[in-house]
Amino acid sequence: MFDLKYVKRKRLEIGYSLKDMADLLDIKNASTYYKYENGSYSFKAEMLPKLANALDCDIENFFKEKLSKTEIKEKESCFKQEAKK
């Protein structure tokens, strides 16, 4: 699952405006870039290297692991057990 919140957070951390991102990704204007960042449009695979370069991160950072509720509970249980040690 693509993590749009990560993209926005990284953009804001760096201090880029919507227009800056549009320019870096060769998107015609800030309004169109905003539609990508808010999920109205989907980032295309060929855009990801430029996006990663602009945000100084790896492409894999854009994807968050989707876990079932059972998997989440299992991981939480493991973390709690590790913390007790």
Beta strands, then each sheet from edge to edge (+ up, - down):
end
